[in-house]
Amino acid sequence: LPELRPRSVYQGLPGGVKVQYSFDLGGEEELPPEARAPWTHGLRQVSWDAIGPNDDFLVYDLSYRREDETRWKLFAEDVENKHFTFNTKGMPDGEYRLLVAASDRRDNPSGERTAQRESESFVVDNTAPDFRDVEHRRKNGEIHISGTMDDALSDLVRFEVSVDGEEWRDRQPADGIFDSTREHFDVKVEVELDGEHSIILRGTDL
């Protein structure tokens, strides 16, 4: 199963200071990713290595492009560290690549030398899973709910149900395992016989 806990995030500060952000899970209770560290949604970290042949000081420019595009877009310039954290929120969904360009222009302003390396592709998915064909029927003290969760780019990793505003409870897909971008669900929830009820479904992708 995919690891739901966010990975550590690093930030480089002036003067060579490196900061690592860690996450407190609040004890042993397993919380959904959005409850643990919502500000980390969309954050990505890239790291690389480069050596100047004359031990010149190197700076790095970072660009990105989507797989169906041809032009690189510069988004970070004169990066002094060999790692960089950036936010993909607001970027259109799709597969992307990064280009890291190293330069010794600080030490050789009149004779700059450069080298560059392209990353493997990675997925940006800012769109939540979609629920389709949801049906429900009530019988005695149970409500039977069925339907499908879909995500265009990422595997689904969690399905939860909340009844009348109570706490979220994990439910399994119909086949018992999260392993694809489409999962069917078929669940029963117990309710009081009389009155109106509100049932909320929540899906989480990788």
VENFEN-V771048 format. One record per run of one state. SS is the DSSP state (hx for helix, st for strand, lp for the rest). FROM is the first residue (numbers start at 0). TO is the last residue. If there is no record, write none. Layout:
BEGIN
<<SS/FROM/TO> <SS/FROM/TO>>
END
This chain:
BEGIN
<<lp/0/7> <st/8/12> <hx/13/15> <st/16/20> <lp/21/31> <hx/32/35> <lp/36/36> <hx/37/39> <lp/40/41> <st/42/46> <lp/47/57> <st/58/65> <lp/66/71> <st/72/78> <lp/79/81> <st/82/86> <lp/87/92> <st/93/102> <lp/103/112> <st/113/117> <lp/118/120> <st/121/123> <lp/124/128> <st/129/138> <lp/139/140> <st/141/149> <lp/150/154> <st/155/162> <lp/163/167> <st/168/169> <lp/170/180> <st/181/189> <lp/190/197> <st/198/204> <lp/205/205>>
END
